[in-house]
């Protein structure tokens, strides 16, 4: 259907037409309404007509009749009817980080593609995201890691949450690119070329005239230097200069590359591989990330010394630090011992920092065994931290056997739930975790 949508939908609609964007109508509206408040111009009038959304009133029988009239195949029509008449919903409990990345940040993408967001709006959005990440719905807690680091990629020691300011500029830069290549499929681009550029180039036009949105958009060009992945390659001033002279060698605009222009990559960290993997539980990964950074609220922090300083797990009059808790503490060592009794697993009994380097060097990559070991490490750190909190705030306790059993059963369930083939690697994974191989030939037959 995508291949013929441009023939079925009016050019003024933009929505659902490949290469077009509903943001064009928003940008064009800004241009048309510019100077409406100027008294020296001729009188103007604009009417806002409220229309109900199409899906508020459309009957599915009418939809079927329309696409039948257009001549689509019967089987294709049945697929469409199946999609619109049998919806299903599910609730995913993936944690705060996933909610921010997949939902809360995504809510801003629509507007970030149509407006240069005011900085005060961006600050308020980030304030709310920070508050939700560190305090949740209860509103209790404090930021343990700076927001700048949170917005770094996982490979750089962050959580991979995108910086809204850089995202906004990167997405809006695509509109500059479309003006550069004179994208005639866009009504807004046609308007800009005829009424803003007047035969000049986007690189030379003044940024002091036009609507507020246009002025802000033009000023983004100052950040696109000659060596940027989407900036100009030479001094051509033609508004319709060939694509190869103004865009990177691939010949197309990349929002990811534009984002990197406004949010330059930083140094990589060696331990980022420990945070990725299909077997990881999001809350486990989050606690592991804080533990690696040394940002968990251990009792050696000055503001927590009213709770005491000694480790509540081993009660050996030893100060609670990250290095002690993971895994110098005798209680943690017992947990490791119990896990090794159930799983073929090796761990270096050394300092936390040394152990992280050791694990990063050995458990990287996509091999299923390494993935399971990374999940095991994250789960052990999580449950040790949970046990510590349970003893401080609830005055209850689990034994090392309880913790080890919970971890092993949890990861075994994750392994069994994954769609894996019957390869040598998968069979080896089942042996390591002492999971009975299914009677059928396939692990998930």
Buried (B, 14 or more C-beta within 10 A) or exposed (E): EEEEBBEEBEEEEBEEBEEBBBBBBBBBBBBEEBEEEEEEEEEEEEEEEEEEEEEEEEEEEEBBEEBEEEEBEEEEBEEBBEEEEEEEEEEEEBBBBBBBBEEBBEEBBEBBBBBBBEEEBBEEBBEEBBEBBBBEEEEEEEEBBEBEBBBBBBBBBBBBBBBBBBBBBBBBBBBBBBBBBBBEBBBBBBBBBEEBBEEBBBBEBEBEEBBEBBBBBBEBBEEBEEEBBBBBBEEBEEBBBEBEEBBBEEEEBBBEBBBBBBBEEBEEBEBBBBBBBBBBBBBBBBBBBBBBBEBBBBBBBEEBEEBEBBBBBBEEEBEBBBBBBBBBBBBBBBBBEBBEEBBEBEBEEBBBBEBBBBBBEEBBEEEBBBBBBBBBBBBBBBBBBBBBEBBBEEEEEBEBEBBBBBBBEBBBEBBBEBEBEBEEBBBBBBEBBEBEEEEEEEBEE
